[in-house]
Amino acid sequence: MDSTVMRMAILRILFGSVSIIGALLMFYFNRVEHALKVNAVIGSIGPFVFLTISGIGLVGISGQVEFYKIIMIIVGIVLILLGTR
């Protein structure tokens, strides 16, 4: 297995686990105020995870893809972040 893919997948699994723990905390506290706080923390972590995993992927393909295509991918990532604000 490619080590880059393994790193990307492990980070996704870890973030998925954080999301599940957040959902369990929402059940545990059973209050809308606390659920909103937990959701805010998880939501603020999401873009950083996206950027980190995308960065790992870009580094992994940097020797295989032409430079202008990497620039297009970076522009796409930036547009995704801007579009979700």
N, C-alpha and C positions, 0 to 999 in steps of 0.2 A: 504494500500500500504506500502511496505517495505521502511523505511526511507533511507536506503542505496541506493536503486534503485532511490528514489526520488532525493537525492542529486546528483547522477550520471547524471540523466536526466536533472536536472536543469542546471548543469554545461555545458552539451552539448548544451542545448538551448541557454545559454548565449554566448558560443563560436560561435554557428551558427549565432547569432545576430551580433556579432563582425565581422564575415566574410561578412555578408550582408551589414553592414555599410561600410566595406572596399570596397566592390564592388560599392556601391553608391558614395563613395569618388572618386573612379577611374573615374566614369562617370562625376562627378562634375568637377574635375580638367582637364579631357580630354587631358592629356599629358602623354606620355609614361614614362617620367622620374618620375613623381609623382606616376603613377600607380605602377612602380617597387618599389618605396619606401614603399607604402602602402602594397604591396604584401610581401615585406621583413619583415615588422613588424608582419603581420598576420602569416606568415610562421614561424617566430621565437617563436611565442606564442604557436603554435600547439603542439610541443613536451611536453611543460610544462602542457598543458591541458590533453594530453594523460597520462602522468605520474600521475597527480593528480587524474584523474578519475580511473585509474588502481589501484592506492593506496587505494582509498576509497573502491573499489570493493574487494581488497585483505583483507582489515580490516573487511569488511562485511562477508566474508566467512571463516575467520581465525579459527573460532571455529567449523566449519562444515567439513573442509577438512584436510586431513593428511598433516603433515609438508612437506614431500618430494614433494607433489603436489604443494604446495605454492612456493617452491623453483623452481620447473619446470616452473611455471607461471612467476615468476620473471625473470628467464633466458630467457624465450620467449619474454618478454617485452624488455629486453636488446638487444636481437637479432633483434627485429623489429627496435629499434632505430639505431643500428649499420648498418642494411641493408638499411636504408633510407638515409644514409649520402652520 
